[in-house]
Amino acid sequence: MDDKSEPHENDKCMEPQGEAPGGGGMSKLRAQVTSAVANIPSLVIVLLCVLLLVFFVIIVALSVKVHSSAGGPDARCLSAACLRSAGAVLEGLELGAAPCEDPYAFACRSRPEAEGPEEKRRSRWDAASALRHRAHHSVRHLVDLVSTDSDQGSAEAKTKRFYETCMEGRSLSRDALTLFFYRLREVGGWELIGASSWSLQSWSRDAALEKLQVGLGVSPFFAIGVTDRTIRLEPAGFTFPSYEYYADNTADNPATMVLSAYRELIDKVANHLRDGPPSLDNAKLSDIIINYERRLLERLRPRENVTEPSSQLMTVGQLTRMVPIVAWERLLGAYFHGQSIGESTRVLVMKPHYFAGLSQIISTTDTTTINHYMMWRMVMKYAPHLDKTVRALYFRFQQLINGADDPDRPEEEWWEQCARHTSHYLRHARGDTCTPPGQGDRGHKTPSNRCAATSIVFCSAWPHCRARVVAERVKKAAVESVGGVAWIAQHGPLREKLLDLEFRVGFAFEDRPKELDNFYRDLIVKLGSHLENVFEAERFLVHKQSAMLSGRQGDETAEDRTWTISAVDTRPVYNSELNIVVVPLAALQKPIFSLDEHLALQYGSFGSLVGRLAFSCLQEAGNSCRQHTQIEVPSTSA
């Protein structure tokens, strides 16, 4: 027999237990292999996902490493601009103050460690004081650069004459008092001074008020101005801003010490000006003036449970009925000479509750007391320009109320006072004395012999172009982000206000010297008498108020409306009437703005300042930012 047909003993081991012999085992193995092959795509997908996740983690780690290594030098402040900025910040810190207890004192050093003679005389020496002092230095140097051969009718020549006349020795003599007494006679005289031709029977309160307001720029009882081609009246005629300064207080109260200094000023100035036997004791005179100012300011005290309107637009006729003791139509007609003033003329009255009680106060006051009060307001107006004795008493009073260590030492030297007076009365002309290099001007001024030859910071660097760029970017950011401010009820009007916002950086009449000369054409500046020039300048400023009221305004008047500050002022302002932020040239200095500073500090200092001014309209009439032109004139029967 064939061996292959015979079964063997080991053949049982080849068959799985529990299964019948045959092809069942191979079928199951084949099924397992088929199932494994079918699951291969899922396994591949899972594996790929794991690989992608690992790859993503590696990319992120490499990216973080690259960026951290690239940002290392900037984070450690290694650039020149960053180091300069950091040094300036550290220099301005008051390290002796506790930052957690008084962060403001820590962040702002009040005085430099190494004080010079100029700084020691100051009652305070902060960043604003340093900027003003630098600006006054600039005025003095720039005036010296004005050629004596220049057109004597030009604005820069008048500026030079005004400053040099102020610096003359005769301005410190009694010639100033002689001229002052002459002006006193013109307004009816003062009972205190016999040379002023005072007479109780002939003195007229209305005539004196008109001459003081129109011819001398003195504002007893109220001040007159123009807002958006509308006459504006506001309370004035007080030495201190609130009633609390005049209230009776304890001896150690600062207000009491301030009032004592004021009383001392009145007593000593009156004793110096008196030219005959005293008809009134000096102490009694100071009581009369202080009590009358207190009585006027009492009208401005807030009353309990009463909300007083901040302003009211009315007509001259309505104003006359509210304050009948003042001849308003005659007074305003003289102040705005050449303009048609009638009962229907609009007047914006600030603090109307003050004016509502003015007639009662004036009508219940005797003529002599009113004369003392009004003439003293004239003395306070011109005290910085009178003889040396009055000026010394006036500036000592200023030092006392500012808390100076040595009140007998003036806050400023006389040259700095003259620079300040010049900048005040010829504020537009100060910017024109230094024109940016490369821009057209009068022809005789060139970069080589004018601005480029000086070391004045705001006349050599000319950073105002860069400042405009920063301001515009801040404006753009404000427009884009204002919609996200939750506490603003109406975003639309504010966004439109911001879109219409304009910036003026530098100075008025930039690159337009002929228009500037035309603006100052009617101003007469003579050599020989500083006080006479001041009287003339006050008359000139009142005349310009009349031009602002007119609806037919030229380019010069429009520029004057925009630039309410001088080029050497150190604080930018917001002109709410025109919706313009005005940045004077002198404000573009450290620490406010500098081209040398890091860009972050330019935005942090100047940018934040511009941004705050841009939102100033929020302080007016809530969130609506309305202007006075949108106020309806009340009817006559109201």
Residue pairs with C-beta under 8 A, 6 or more apart in sequence:
15 21
15 25
16 25
19 25
73 79
74 82
77 83
77 86
79 598
81 596
81 597
81 598
81 599
82 598
84 596
84 597
84 598
85 597
85 598
85 600
85 601
88 590
88 591
88 597
91 109
92 107
92 108
92 109
92 127
92 591
93 106
93 107
93 109
94 105
94 106
94 107
94 108
94 109
94 110
95 106
97 105
97 106
98 106
99 106
99 107
108 126
108 127
110 124
110 125
110 126
111 119
111 124
111 125
112 119
112 125
115 125
118 133
118 413
119 125
121 406
121 409
121 410
121 411
121 412
122 129
122 404
122 411
123 399
123 402
123 403
123 404
123 405
123 411
124 402
127 591
127 592
128 570
128 571
131 570
131 586
131 587
131 589
131 592
132 570
133 416
134 457
134 586
134 589
135 423
135 458
135 568
135 569
135 570
135 586
136 412
136 415
136 416
136 419
136 420
136 423
136 568
137 419
137 456
138 456
138 457
138 458
138 459
138 568
138 586
139 163
139 419
139 422
139 423
139 430
139 568
140 163
140 415
140 419
141 454
141 456
142 430
142 433
142 434
142 454
142 456
142 459
143 159
143 160
143 163
143 164
143 422
143 433
145 433
145 449
145 450
145 453
145 454
146 156
146 157
146 159
146 160
146 433
147 444
149 444
150 156
150 157
150 442
150 444
151 157
151 517
153 517
153 521
154 442
154 513
154 517
155 426
155 428
155 429
155 432
155 513
155 516
155 517
155 519
155 520
156 429
156 432
156 433
158 426
158 429
158 520
158 523
158 525
159 422
159 426
159 429
159 430
159 433
161 525
161 526
161 527
161 533
162 421
162 422
162 425
162 426
162 525
162 533
162 537
163 418
163 419
163 422
164 527
165 171
165 525
165 526
165 527
165 528
165 529
165 530
165 533
166 417
166 418
166 421
166 422
166 530
166 533
167 414
167 415
167 418
168 527
168 528
168 530
170 528
170 529
171 385
171 529
171 530
171 531
172 387
172 388
172 414
173 387
173 388
174 387
175 529
176 385
176 386
176 387
176 529
176 530
176 531
177 273
177 386
177 387
177 390
179 529
179 531
179 532
179 535
180 382
180 386
180 531
181 193
181 195
181 196
183 216
183 378
183 535
184 190
184 193
184 196
184 375
184 378
185 195
185 196
185 197
186 211
186 215
187 207
187 208
187 211
187 212
187 216
187 375
187 378
188 198
188 202
188 203
188 204
188 207
188 208
188 211
188 371
189 196
189 197
189 198
189 199
189 203
190 196
190 198
190 371
190 372
190 375
191 198
191 200
191 279
191 280
191 368
191 371
191 372
192 198
192 270
192 273
192 274
192 279
192 280
192 285
192 372
192 375
193 273
193 274
193 275
193 276
194 275
194 276
195 275
198 371
200 367
200 368
203 367
203 371
205 362
205 367
205 370
205 374
206 326
206 327
206 330
206 331
208 371
208 374
209 220
209 221
209 326
209 331
209 374
210 330
210 331
210 334
212 218
212 219
212 220
212 374
212 377
212 378
213 219
213 224
213 331
213 335
213 542
214 331
214 334
214 335
214 337
214 542
215 538
215 539
215 542
216 378
216 381
216 535
216 538
216 539
217 381
217 538
217 539
217 541
217 542
218 374
218 377
218 378
218 381
219 236
219 237
219 377
220 236
220 237
220 373
220 374
220 377
221 235
221 236
221 237
221 296
221 326
221 358
221 362
222 233
222 234
222 235
222 236
222 237
222 355
222 358
223 233
223 234
223 235
223 236
224 231
224 232
224 233
224 332
224 335
224 545
225 231
225 232
225 233
225 234
225 545
226 232
226 545
226 548
226 549
227 348
227 577
227 628
228 577
228 627
228 628
228 629
229 548
229 549
229 550
229 551
230 313
230 346
230 347
230 348
230 549
230 628
231 332
231 336
231 345
231 346
231 347
231 348
231 549
232 347
232 348
232 350
233 319
233 347
233 348
233 349
233 350
233 355
234 350
234 351
235 296
235 299
235 300
235 350
235 351
235 354
235 355
237 293
237 296
237 373
237 377
238 293
238 296
238 297
239 262
239 293
239 380
240 246
240 258
240 259
240 262
240 293
240 297
242 297
242 300
243 294
243 297
243 298
243 300
243 301
244 255
245 255
245 258
245 259
246 259
246 290
246 293
246 294
246 297
247 255
247 294
249 255
249 256
250 256
257 400
258 400
258 401
259 290
261 397
261 400
261 401
262 286
262 290
262 397
262 401
263 286
263 290
264 397
265 393
265 394
265 396
265 397
266 282
266 285
266 286
266 289
266 290
266 376
267 282
267 283
267 285
267 286
268 393
269 379
269 383
269 390
269 393
269 394
270 282
270 285
270 286
271 282
272 389
272 390
272 393
273 379
273 390
285 372
288 369
288 372
288 373
289 372
289 373
289 376
292 365
292 369
292 372
292 373
293 373
295 361
296 361
299 353
299 354
299 357
299 358
299 361
300 351
300 353
300 354
302 308
308 351
308 352
308 353
309 352
309 353
310 350
310 351
311 348
311 349
311 350
311 351
311 352
311 628
312 348
312 349
312 352
313 346
313 347
313 348
313 349
313 628
313 631
313 632
313 633
313 634
314 322
314 346
314 347
314 349
314 633
314 634
315 343
315 344
315 345
315 346
315 347
315 633
315 636
316 328
316 329
316 332
316 341
316 342
316 343
316 344
316 345
316 347
317 343
317 344
317 636
318 634
318 636
318 638
319 328
319 347
319 349
319 355
320 326
320 328
320 329
320 343
322 352
322 355
322 356
323 355
323 356
323 358
323 359
324 359
325 358
325 359
325 362
325 363
326 358
326 359
326 362
328 347
329 341
329 342
329 343
332 341
332 345
332 347
333 339
333 341
335 542
335 545
335 546
336 545
336 546
336 549
337 543
337 546
338 546
338 550
339 546
339 549
339 550
346 633
348 628
349 355
362 370
379 390
382 531
382 534
383 390
383 391
383 393
383 394
384 391
384 394
384 395
384 417
384 421
385 391
385 421
385 530
385 531
385 534
386 531
392 410
395 410
395 411
395 412
396 407
396 408
398 411
399 406
399 407
399 408
399 409
399 410
399 411
400 407
402 411
404 411
412 420
418 530
419 568
421 530
421 534
422 430
423 430
423 566
423 568
423 569
424 566
425 533
425 534
425 537
425 540
425 541
426 520
426 523
426 537
427 508
427 563
427 565
427 566
427 567
427 569
428 507
428 508
428 509
428 516
428 519
428 520
428 559
428 560
428 563
428 566
428 567
429 516
429 520
430 507
430 566
430 567
430 568
431 506
431 507
431 508
431 509
431 510
431 566
431 567
431 568
431 584
431 585
432 507
432 509
432 510
432 513
432 516
434 450
434 451
434 454
434 456
434 459
435 441
435 445
435 450
435 451
435 510
435 511
435 513
436 451
436 462
436 511
437 447
437 451
437 452
437 462
438 447
439 511
440 511
441 511
441 513
442 513
445 451
447 453
451 459
451 460
452 460
454 460
457 589
458 585
458 586
458 588
458 589
461 595
463 588
463 593
463 594
463 595
464 505
464 506
464 583
464 585
464 588
466 595
466 602
467 505
467 583
467 588
467 593
467 606
468 503
468 505
470 593
470 602
470 603
470 606
470 607
470 610
471 503
471 505
471 581
471 583
471 606
471 607
471 610
472 503
473 603
473 607
474 603
474 607
474 610
474 611
474 614
475 498
475 501
475 503
475 610
475 614
478 498
478 611
478 614
478 615
479 495
479 498
479 499
482 488
482 491
482 494
482 495
482 498
483 491
483 495
485 491
488 494
488 618
488 623
489 622
489 623
490 623
490 624
493 623
493 624
493 625
494 617
494 618
494 623
494 625
497 579
497 617
497 625
498 614
500 579
501 579
501 580
501 581
501 614
502 578
502 579
502 580
502 581
503 580
503 581
503 583
503 610
504 562
504 563
504 580
504 581
504 582
504 583
505 583
505 585
505 588
506 567
506 583
506 584
506 585
507 563
507 567
507 584
507 585
508 516
508 559
508 560
508 562
508 563
508 567
509 515
509 516
509 519
509 556
509 559
515 555
515 556
515 559
516 556
518 556
519 556
519 559
519 560
522 540
522 543
523 536
523 537
523 540
524 536
525 533
525 536
526 532
526 533
526 536
544 557
544 560
547 553
547 557
547 560
548 557
548 560
548 561
550 557
553 561
561 575
561 577
561 578
562 575
562 578
562 580
562 582
563 582
564 573
564 575
564 582
565 571
565 573
565 582
565 584
566 584
567 584
567 585
567 586
568 584
568 585
568 586
569 584
569 586
569 587
570 584
570 586
570 587
570 589
570 592
571 584
571 587
572 581
572 582
572 583
572 584
572 587
572 609
572 610
572 613
573 581
573 582
573 613
574 580
574 581
574 582
574 613
574 614
574 616
574 617
575 581
575 582
576 616
576 617
576 620
576 627
577 627
577 628
579 617
579 627
581 610
581 613
581 614
583 610
587 593
588 594
588 606
590 597
591 605
592 605
592 606
592 609
593 602
593 605
593 606
594 602
597 605
617 625
618 625
620 626
620 627
